[in-house]
C-alpha cells in the first residue's frame, strides 16, 4: 500500500457516508410530489396503527403569490393559504393524537406536511409535495388516489 492509497480510501469513505447528507427527504418516511390543476382533487389513504385515514386536497385560487387550498383529513376541513416563502409554504396535519402519557421530548405525533413548491402560470398547475413522518411505534403507508 502506497501513501496515495490512504487519502483515496478516506475520500471514498467520506463520500459514501455523506451521500445522503444533502437529501431533503432523508428524514421523511414517505414523500411524493403532485401536480394539480385548479379544483383537481387528490385523495390519499394513510394506514396507521391498523386504522385507515383519508386525506383529500385541492387548490381553488392562485392570486398575489398565494395558493388557496382546501384540505380534508378524516372529515376535518381546513383552508390554508400557502405562499412559496419560508414558514408560509407548508401546512401541517397531525395524523393522530399522541397518548396522554407520552413524553413531549421523546414522542412526536406522526404528521403530514403539504408543501407548496411551485406554480406554473402557463399550464395553471400547482406543484405540491406531501411528506409524512411517523414515529418508531407506528407505520404509515399511503396510496395515491385519483
C-alpha positions as CSV (number, residue, x, y, z in Angstrom):
1,X,0.0,0.0,0.0
2,X,1.5,3.3,-1.1
3,X,1.0,6.7,0.5
4,X,-1.6,7.6,-2.1
5,X,-3.9,4.7,-1.1
6,X,-4.9,6.1,2.3
7,X,-6.1,9.5,1.1
8,X,-8.2,7.8,-1.7
9,X,-9.7,5.4,0.9
10,X,-10.6,8.3,3.3
11,X,-12.1,10.3,0.4
12,X,-14.2,7.3,-0.7
13,X,-15.4,6.5,2.8
14,X,-16.4,10.1,3.5
15,X,-18.2,10.3,0.2
16,X,-20.2,7.2,0.9
17,X,-21.1,8.3,4.4
18,X,-22.1,11.7,3.3
19,X,-24.1,10.6,0.2
20,X,-27.5,11.1,1.8
21,X,-26.5,14.2,3.8
22,X,-28.0,16.7,1.3
23,X,-31.1,14.7,0.6
24,X,-34.1,16.9,1.7
25,X,-36.3,13.8,2.0
26,X,-33.9,11.8,4.2
27,X,-35.8,12.5,7.4
28,X,-39.2,11.6,6.0
29,X,-40.8,8.1,5.9
30,X,-42.9,8.9,2.8
31,X,-42.8,11.7,0.3
32,X,-44.3,12.4,-3.1
33,X,-45.0,15.4,-5.4
34,X,-48.3,16.1,-7.0
35,X,-49.0,18.4,-9.9
36,X,-52.6,19.6,-9.7
37,X,-54.8,21.7,-11.9
38,X,-57.4,24.0,-10.4
39,X,-60.0,22.1,-8.4
40,X,-58.4,18.7,-9.2
41,X,-58.8,16.6,-6.1
42,X,-56.0,14.4,-4.8
43,X,-57.1,11.6,-2.5
44,X,-54.5,9.8,-0.3
45,X,-55.1,6.9,2.1
46,X,-52.9,6.7,5.1
47,X,-52.8,3.5,7.1
48,X,-51.6,4.0,10.6
49,X,-51.9,1.7,13.7
50,X,-54.3,-0.5,11.9
51,X,-56.6,2.4,11.1
52,X,-57.4,3.9,7.7
53,X,-57.3,7.7,7.4
54,X,-58.3,9.7,4.3
55,X,-56.7,12.9,3.2
56,X,-58.1,14.9,0.3
57,X,-56.7,18.2,-1.0
58,X,-57.1,20.6,-3.9
59,X,-56.4,24.2,-4.7
60,X,-59.0,26.7,-5.9
61,X,-57.3,30.1,-6.3
62,X,-53.9,31.4,-7.0
63,X,-53.6,35.2,-6.5
64,X,-50.9,37.5,-5.3
65,X,-48.4,34.6,-5.0
66,X,-50.8,32.8,-2.6
67,X,-52.4,29.4,-3.2
68,X,-55.8,28.8,-1.6
69,X,-56.1,25.2,-0.7
70,X,-59.0,23.0,0.6
71,X,-57.9,20.1,2.8
72,X,-60.0,17.4,4.4
73,X,-58.5,14.9,6.8
74,X,-60.9,12.4,8.3
75,X,-63.8,14.8,8.0
76,X,-62.0,17.8,9.4
77,X,-61.9,20.7,6.9
78,X,-59.1,23.2,6.6
79,X,-58.5,26.1,4.1
80,X,-54.8,27.1,4.3
81,X,-53.3,29.9,2.3
82,X,-49.8,28.9,1.2
83,X,-47.0,31.1,-0.2
84,X,-43.6,30.0,-1.6
85,X,-41.5,31.7,1.1
86,X,-40.2,30.0,4.2
87,X,-42.7,29.4,7.1
88,X,-45.7,30.1,4.8
89,X,-45.2,27.3,2.3
90,X,-46.4,24.4,4.4
91,X,-49.5,23.1,6.1
92,X,-49.1,20.5,8.9
93,X,-51.7,17.8,9.6
94,X,-51.3,15.7,12.8
95,X,-52.2,12.2,11.7
96,X,-53.4,11.1,15.1
97,X,-53.1,12.4,18.6
98,X,-50.3,11.2,20.9
99,X,-51.1,9.3,24.1
100,X,-51.7,11.3,27.3
101,X,-48.7,9.6,28.9
102,X,-46.3,10.4,26.1
103,X,-43.2,12.3,26.9
104,X,-43.1,15.6,24.9
105,X,-39.4,15.2,24.3
106,X,-39.3,11.6,23.2
107,X,-42.6,11.3,21.2
108,X,-43.7,13.5,18.4
109,X,-47.1,13.0,16.9
110,X,-46.9,11.4,13.4
111,X,-47.7,14.2,10.9
112,X,-48.0,15.1,7.3
113,X,-46.9,18.2,5.5
114,X,-48.4,19.7,2.4
115,X,-45.8,22.0,0.9
116,X,-46.4,24.5,-1.9
117,X,-43.3,24.2,-4.2
118,X,-44.2,26.0,-7.4
119,X,-46.9,27.4,-9.6
120,X,-46.8,27.1,-13.4
121,X,-48.8,30.1,-14.7
122,X,-48.8,28.9,-18.3
123,X,-50.2,25.5,-17.5
124,X,-52.1,26.7,-14.4
125,X,-50.7,23.9,-12.3
126,X,-49.6,23.8,-8.7
127,X,-46.7,21.6,-7.6
128,X,-47.4,20.3,-4.1
129,X,-45.2,18.0,-2.0
130,X,-46.7,15.6,0.5
131,X,-44.3,14.4,3.2
132,X,-45.1,12.1,6.1
133,X,-43.2,11.5,9.2
134,X,-44.1,8.7,11.6
135,X,-42.7,7.6,14.9
136,X,-41.0,4.3,15.9
137,X,-44.2,2.6,17.1
138,X,-46.3,3.4,14.1
139,X,-46.1,2.5,10.4
140,X,-47.6,4.9,7.9
141,X,-48.4,3.9,4.4
142,X,-50.2,5.8,1.7
143,X,-51.5,5.2,-1.7
144,X,-52.0,7.8,-4.4
145,X,-55.6,8.4,-5.3
146,X,-57.3,10.0,-8.3
